[in-house]
């Protein structure tokens, strides 16, 4: 599925939803390694962007997004609308990242002749 066919909106401009297939999700649970904790701790002393944690978060979001898209494709969707992310700390240093949306089948809107 082309990433352009995913949106946080509830419709895709230029397309008409022909079928709604339901909610799909991707979930990943990540923890920081001891090296990551030490590195992040050192970066907090300097201030600014904590790149070690930024990379961890980006990887977790990308993995959850990819799983959601795969789930949508498995049930026959060619687009996703209403895409959202959620994150919850499951235990100290362990975070769940959830990506979810509505799997739909869309077709291009035909211009009036």
C-alpha positions, 0 to 999 in steps of 0.5 A: 500500500502506498503511504499516500493512501494513509491519512489521519483524516476520515477521507482521501481527497480524490477517492471515494470509500466503497467499503469499510473493512474495520479497525486494524492495528499494529503494536510493538513493545520496546525497551531501552537497553542499558547502553541506551539508558546510559547514553540518554542519561548523558545526553540529558546532561547536555540538554537538547534533543535526546537522539538515542530516545528519538531514534528508539521512538521513531523505530517503534512508530515505524514498526507499528505503522508497518504492521498496521498496513500489513494487517490492512492489506491482509483483509483486502484494504487499499487505503487507511483512514483515521490513522492514530498513534498511542503509547503507554508505559507498560512498566518502567522503561518498557513502552507499548506503541500502538498504531491503528486506523480504519481499513477501507477500499477506495476508488478514484472519483470520476470527473463528471463528463 
